[in-house]
């Protein structure tokens, strides 16, 4: 039971960290050039959605990488 809680905590922390990093990266994009004037709120919401999506994908990749690397020990038994 304790292992499930620790695994969930690791997943949550991984997702939050990758979303935060992806938000920093997405803020560097100059999307204002492609959006109509006066739509700054929509651009901010779009950046948040892109950051969440990208952060989730990167987090999922890292979690799967950790999971499958732990399964490699069964290859040598």
Buried (B, 14 or more C-beta within 10 A) or exposed (E): EEEEEEEEEEBEEBBEBBBEBBBEEBEEEEEEEEEEEEEEEEBEEBBEEBBBEBBBEBBBEBBEEEEEEEEEEEEEE
